[in-house]
Amino acid sequence: MAALSVLVVVQVYTFVLLARVIIEMIQSFSRQWRPSKAFSVIAEPLFVVTDPPVKLLRRLIPPVRLGGVALDVSVLVLFFILQIVLRILVSVLAG
């Protein structure tokens, strides 16, 4: 039962992380876009929840340099970690 609860939490967290990635992509591709106040109220908790592990990984993993561009892979690494945790939990639940 505990493994099932953790599985649900990790899945929800993965969706929250994906929502954060989408918001960050919108911001990076559309520089003039400014979110409405209602959107900010919805988006703020997404960043509050996902910031601690992302910031930790940013300290541990340097950005990947591609010419004159630095690519931050911390969110991608966190996503892969969550996928591994999900696979482990599914195998534990399957017995």
C-alpha positions as CSV (number, residue, x, y, z in Angstrom):
1,M,0.0,0.0,0.0
2,A,2.8,2.4,0.8
3,A,4.5,1.6,-2.5
4,L,1.3,2.5,-4.3
5,S,1.0,5.8,-2.5
6,V,4.6,6.7,-3.4
7,L,4.0,5.6,-7.0
8,V,1.1,8.0,-7.2
9,V,3.1,10.9,-5.7
10,V,6.0,10.3,-8.1
11,Q,3.7,10.2,-11.1
12,V,2.0,13.5,-10.0
13,Y,5.4,15.0,-9.4
14,T,6.5,14.0,-12.9
15,F,3.4,15.7,-14.4
16,V,4.2,18.8,-12.4
17,L,7.8,18.7,-13.7
18,L,6.5,18.4,-17.3
19,A,4.2,21.4,-16.8
20,R,7.2,23.4,-15.5
21,V,9.2,22.4,-18.6
22,I,6.4,23.6,-20.9
23,I,6.1,26.9,-19.1
24,E,9.9,27.5,-19.3
25,M,9.8,26.6,-23.0
26,I,7.0,29.2,-23.6
27,Q,9.0,31.8,-21.7
28,S,12.2,31.1,-23.6
29,F,10.7,31.0,-27.1
30,S,8.4,34.0,-26.6
31,R,10.4,36.6,-24.8
32,Q,7.6,39.2,-25.0
33,W,5.1,36.9,-23.3
34,R,4.0,38.0,-19.9
35,P,1.8,35.6,-17.9
36,S,-1.5,36.9,-16.6
37,K,-2.0,37.2,-12.9
38,A,-4.3,34.1,-12.8
39,F,-1.7,32.1,-14.7
40,S,1.0,33.2,-12.3
41,V,-1.1,32.1,-9.4
42,I,-1.4,28.6,-11.0
43,A,2.2,28.4,-12.2
44,E,3.9,29.5,-9.0
45,P,3.2,26.3,-7.0
46,L,4.7,24.3,-9.8
47,F,8.0,26.1,-9.5
48,V,7.9,26.1,-5.7
49,V,7.5,22.3,-5.7
50,T,10.1,21.6,-8.4
51,D,12.8,24.1,-7.5
52,P,14.6,22.3,-4.6
53,P,15.6,19.2,-6.6
54,V,16.3,21.2,-9.8
55,K,18.5,23.7,-7.9
56,L,20.4,20.8,-6.3
57,L,21.0,19.1,-9.6
58,R,22.1,22.5,-11.1
59,R,24.8,22.7,-8.5
60,L,26.0,19.2,-9.2
61,I,25.7,19.1,-13.0
62,P,27.3,21.9,-15.0
63,P,25.4,23.1,-18.1
64,V,26.3,21.4,-21.4
65,R,28.1,23.8,-23.8
66,L,27.0,23.7,-27.4
67,G,28.9,26.4,-29.1
68,G,27.9,29.7,-27.6
69,V,24.9,28.2,-25.9
70,A,24.8,26.5,-22.4
71,L,22.1,23.8,-22.1
72,D,20.8,23.2,-18.6
73,V,20.2,19.4,-18.3
74,S,19.2,19.3,-14.6
75,V,15.4,19.0,-15.3
76,L,16.1,16.2,-17.8
77,V,18.3,14.4,-15.3
78,L,15.5,14.8,-12.7
79,F,13.0,13.4,-15.1
80,F,15.1,10.3,-15.8
81,I,15.6,9.8,-12.0
82,L,11.8,9.9,-11.6
83,Q,11.3,7.4,-14.4
84,I,13.8,5.0,-12.8
85,V,12.0,5.4,-9.4
86,L,8.7,4.7,-11.2
87,R,10.0,1.6,-12.8
88,I,11.3,0.3,-9.5
89,L,8.0,1.0,-7.8
90,V,6.0,-0.7,-10.5
91,S,8.3,-3.8,-10.3
92,V,7.8,-3.8,-6.5
93,L,4.1,-3.6,-6.8
94,A,4.0,-6.4,-9.5
95,G,5.8,-8.6,-7.1
